[in-house]
Amino acid sequence: MISKLQKWNTLRNQILVVFLIVMAIVLLIVSILTFKQVSNMLKNNGEKQIQQTAIEANGRLESLYEQINTASKLVMTNDAIQEILTNNYIGRKVTFADLQKAKGNVNTLQANTEGIFSFELFTPQLNRLLPFDDTSLTTRIDKQWIEQANEAKGRLVWIGEDPSNSDYVLALRRVNLMNHGFANGGYLLVRIYHNYFQFANQDNNTNQYSMLLDKDLKPILSNYKSPLKPIINNAGAYISLHHKDYMVTKQSSKDTGWTVIILTPVKALTNGLSMLRMGIIISGIIGFFIFFISSFFLSTIITRPIIKLTKTMQKASEGSLTLNPYVPTVNEIKELNSTYNQLVKETNHLIKMVYQKEIIRSQSELKALQAQINPHFLFNTLDALRWSLDDKEEEELAELVIAMSNLFRYTITKQADSDWVPINEEVKHIQDYMEIMKMRFGDQLNWNLNLSSELEHVKIPKLLIQPLVENAVLHGAGNTVHPCTVTVAIQPSMDNGYLEILVNDDGPGMDQEKLNYVRQSMQAGGGTSVKGNGMAIANVYKRLQLFYHERLKRGLTITSEVNMGTTISFEIPMNSEENSHV
């Protein structure tokens, strides 16, 4: 039995079985996720649509509110209204003719404004001027609304349902006298038809309820006949009413203080999910059979080139990394084959590079050992010479010997410790070098250093700046009879995290042809300093590339003009020692 099963235990059958199992799992997961996502999408789309409806209804109500605000503003700024209120304000008698004229103007504005039933004008003493009677404003509304109108200083104050007639709603605004410093001239009471604020189709057959509440959460319009308190107090997005679940959509207006509430049955948002479920099941069954047939042929196509590639890779265990020939197969296998071939090429290249690097390292270590033959003997000799010069009171020569000793210690003794040094050590090395050069050039050579204290401990490759200073001294001061100043500037770059280093001399400079030659020689790896002494610019150029790789902001840059001097600069990251891969 086991031997028969082993017969079917092939790579093709394993791939086929795995594909079918994975496909079944994927179909199940996709079906569940699709059903869930589609149902959520239907619900979300319904919620967005209802929310948009609420926003549009609220916008329409704000527009109607603005129309009332504009109409009442026209009334309160009418010349006839201003005149009779001004006369009353200054104690002049208001004639019946004036009231008739004002009433005519108000009636004209009222006739041209939709939704307004009447305008009522009151004096600051709360006595009514229009219409003509002795009604007091306090009998029409509470005093709190009068106080709010005074605080609003002429803006419209919404009161709500008319206490004397539920078919109307009220609004109030204080009338300011424009010719008397906007003093209180009286009050304008506006009566609006209740059905003017109809904002939705009040049809109970739609199973959707809509309500309009004033700023005190009292209903203005509603097609929901039961108490509204549970709905108003509900803080969630859903509510259960009469054994049905409803989605609650609320939209408030900053202008009016009103709130629109729409209740939508949850079932209305998820219509068609049963058909969607059946469609997903049928599609999954059909997809499984299609995938079975496709997997059978695909597993056969895949196994052939994989077996061939496997045999080629097995040869690597024998020490032979050979390329696999091109295989005409599916893209993935071709990519795998190409990746393997690329890996072989890169591995062989790395083996070769490591081999060459080890040879170079061995040669460098040998040269370093040869250069360090008994350095202590050299240092002791220089120290003895220094003390001898001190005894003979040759202090200047003694300082020169000290500088030479420091130069030797920096370049020889510490080389085995680290390729990276703090900037202050590199600067100290440059100072020693310049002290020696001052002995040669005298007053003809001067130098300046611009370095802030916070940069002194930033580490850079050893001997990265001194060769450039040496080049500036020999080519600047060495090629002119005039005084020459060498300036070393170490400063933060414009880009955060980078350091800019500049070495400048005001010597004879170079013309464009010579400058181009120096740049080409630097990039080609040629060119040395004058008389072959010191490290070449090309050496610094290569070391920048090796130490900083792609993190180098700006490589060695040379600018020069005849009789204007030469500047060599570069930009490096401040924290590259840890990231160096040299």
Sequence and secondary structure as in RCSB ss.txt:
>XXXX:A:sequence
MISKLQKWNTLRNQILVVFLIVMAIVLLIVSILTFKQVSNMLKNNGEKQIQQTAIEANGRLESLYEQINTASKLV
MTNDAIQEILTNNYIGRKVTFADLQKAKGNVNTLQANTEGIFSFELFTPQLNRLLPFDDTSLTTRIDKQWIEQAN
EAKGRLVWIGEDPSNSDYVLALRRVNLMNHGFANGGYLLVRIYHNYFQFANQDNNTNQYSMLLDKDLKPILSNYK
SPLKPIINNAGAYISLHHKDYMVTKQSSKDTGWTVIILTPVKALTNGLSMLRMGIIISGIIGFFIFFISSFFLST
IITRPIIKLTKTMQKASEGSLTLNPYVPTVNEIKELNSTYNQLVKETNHLIKMVYQKEIIRSQSELKALQAQINP
HFLFNTLDALRWSLDDKEEEELAELVIAMSNLFRYTITKQADSDWVPINEEVKHIQDYMEIMKMRFGDQLNWNLN
LSSELEHVKIPKLLIQPLVENAVLHGAGNTVHPCTVTVAIQPSMDNGYLEILVNDDGPGMDQEKLNYVRQSMQAG
GGTSVKGNGMAIANVYKRLQLFYHERLKRGLTITSEVNMGTTISFEIPMNSEENSHV
>XXXX:A:secstr
 HHHHHHT  HHHHHHHHHHHHHHHHHHHHHHHHHHHHHHHHHHHHHHHHHHHHHHHHHHHHHHHHHHHHHHHHH
HT HHHHHHHHHHHTT    HHHHHHHHHHHHHHHHTSTTEEEEEEE TTSBEEESSS  BGGGTS HHHHHHHH
HHTTS EEEEE TT TTEEEEEEEEEEGGGTTEEEEEEEEEEEGGGG  S   GGGS EEEEE TTS EEEES  
S SHHHHH  SSEEEETTEEEEEEEEE TTT  EEEEEEEHHHHSTTHHHHHHHHHHHHHHHHHHHHHHHHHHHH
HHHHHHHHHHHHHHGGGGT         S HHHHHHHHHHHHHHHHHHHHHHHHHHHHHHHHHHHHHHHHHTSSH
HHHHHHHHHHHHHHHHTT HHHHHHHHHHHHHHHHHTGGGGT SEEEHHHHHHHHHHHHHHHHHHHGGGEEEEEE
E GGGTT EEETTSSHHHHHHHHHHHGGG SS EEEEEEEEE SSTTEEEEEEEE SS   HHHHHHHHHHHHHT
   SGGG S  HHHHHHHHHHHHGGG SEEEEEEEETTTEEEEEEEEETT TTT   
